[in-house]
Amino acid sequence: MNYLDNSATTKPKQEVLEAFIKVNEQFYANPASLHALGNQAEDLLETARKQLKDLLHMDKVIFTSGGTESNNLALMGTAKSYQHRGRHIVTAQTEHPSVLNSLAALEQQGFEVTRLSVNYAGEIDIDELKNSLRSDTILVSLMHVNNEIGTIHPIAEIAGMLKERRIIFHVDAVQSIGKLTLDPTAMPDLLTLSGHKIHGLKGSGLLAYTGVELQAIQYGGGQEDGIRSGTVSVPNAVALSKAVRLAQPNPQHHQWNQDLRQFFSEFKGVKIVSPKGAAPHILAVAVKGIKGEILVSGLQKESVIVSTSSACSSKSKDTSHVSQAIGLPREFKDGVMRISFGAFTEEQDIISLKRAFQRVYRMIKGV
């Protein structure tokens, strides 16, 4: 199989798996225990935490089960902690469901949410963001890279603007860590990361933050500074640290992205959805009048794996909220497929995709 669905999940790297297995075998004690084995596990846990804090240029790291939990903790924990200052939050219409649904839940609790519109490229208007800020705005939450079409938000510029206004800034960096470089001098206040998007393990992630006071959204034994109770998985933490340290931008992704843009532009009725300047590891295209599921199924029969949009919502029968927000023409809305590269992607995968798409397109169009 030629796997080109790396924005849904990635194959774990061997080094990550080896680290996970070794810690499970040798450092299996509960890091909260007082005995020597527990102390060893705790030392390993804190080493992983320090490595991640240094890599991300953040003061604190809370280990979680992944991006969804980290986003929930960032939004719910911040809202609870700072509601005395205000109850207004700003986000964008194209955010991940874990952000949009968390904010919808906060609205039920009396918070007010402004959802910024985006243009055809999925970009927010910085002036609209500025004008949306109020004296009672406590939080802005924006993803760095859109998971469906690859749009990049200007995180450093926004971070500087919000810092002047003492508004907390949360960034969902699930699709950018290891693919793009974050400016260490302009980091957000809260940063979400997920292990399985960078050739780590499913069920591992983190919320990193600096200068923010969070309130817990679940309760128990008080682990992770009382923010995220429950026995901490030391193997997951060590494996996550390993995955982040190994993750590096791949210059071939840009080359392949440009190559495929040229390739798809030669087909009548095929629209490139990802904007110019989008993250190089994601390319969304749409075929006029054809459902994305048909494209995915047809390519799978040709041993090429892609997806329709976000894996979190690809089985939903509703049109993608991102496609709706960017105003994708009606005849293309249902025909979006997402191609995404990872560390194991090779030139042959791109060649196979081209050949497979040519066959599937001819079959669908009856040529």
Disulfide bonds with the S-S distance in Angstrom:
none
